[in-house]
Amino acid sequence: MSVYTLVGREELAAWLQPLGVGELREHAGIAAGMQNSNYFVDTAGGRFVLTLFELPFAQGAVPELDFYLALLDHLASRGLPCPRPLADAAGRRWRPLAGKPAALLSRLPGHAIEAPDAGQCRAVGRLLGELHVAAADFPAPPPNPCGADWCRRVGAALLPRLNPDEAALLQDELAFQAARDDGGLPRGVIHADLFRDNVLWDAGRPSGVLDFYFAGADCLLLDLAVAANDWCASAEELAALVAGYRAVRPLSEAEAAAWPALRRAAALRFWLLRLGARYQPRAGEVVTVKDPDHFRRLLENLRLAPAALPR
């Protein structure tokens, strides 16, 4: 989360009225994350999170925005600890605010953790499996917005900005991924961004899953790879994450064979996302820019020492 668009008190108070949440007490920008503008909002009726959707939503990507908000509602109705968008009397989950599409969502309890242990990794794996099962009947999801085609397109655009070693790495990895075919792997709605800062914990249990704005249809295993690349600093933690997931959704032999390549694909995707933020920064009041070199190093390590899917 970041703040690219400033929202004044009076315009926010007027925008909140159709939602019936009571008088606005205070609002404050949230500095974490990268994509949209976010605020904590306290009213007489409760505590919420306000999201103003930036590019591409501000340029008219309304079907995708409707999908994300409907997905949150779908998952919350099935017991997943997801923020639930509030709707007005006309059933609208978002309306314009400060020139951007905006939604008010329930604020979940808890806090993120920086250094998870094996038990917490197991709980996250189980949570991800439950998410995949709960989303299995969601109708007609759009494709992963940062999938394989996006990686090829963005990678080609970024190549001229990189030093020779980085460019060689990127070209080779793009060629490797382009030669693969994951068409036979189980597919469904994936979160695609289940990092440590997108899971809240309360009383030792996951209490919130945040930031579904990369969600879309793709290989379910890619979602597990994204989580593994951020949550697991050791073989023990990785084994726990996978065991938690398997307890909800068994993994096939084809998925086990594809695991090393999909971990590389997940690392590539976030390297490209962070490179894009470095070389094409967006102006804003409070903006978080994360280090792309972390995922470059992870990609190099995964290429040099691929590890099998834990049994």
Secondary structure, 3 states (H helix, E strand, C coil): CEECCCCCHHHHHHHHHHHCCCCEEEEEECCCCCCCEEEEEEECCEEEEEEECCCCHHHCCHHHHHHHHHHHHHHHHCCCCCCCECCCCCCCCCEEECCEEEEEEECCCCECCCCCCHHHHHHHHHHHHHHHHHCCCCCCCCECCCCHHHHHHHHHHHHHHCCHHHHHHHHHHHHHHHCCCCCCCCEEEECCCCCHHHEEEECCEEEEECCCCCCEEEEHHHHHHHHHHHHCCCHHHHHHHHHHHHCCCCCCHHHHHHHHHHHHHHHHHHHHHHHHHHHCCCCCCECCCCCCHHHHHHHHHHHHCCCCCCC
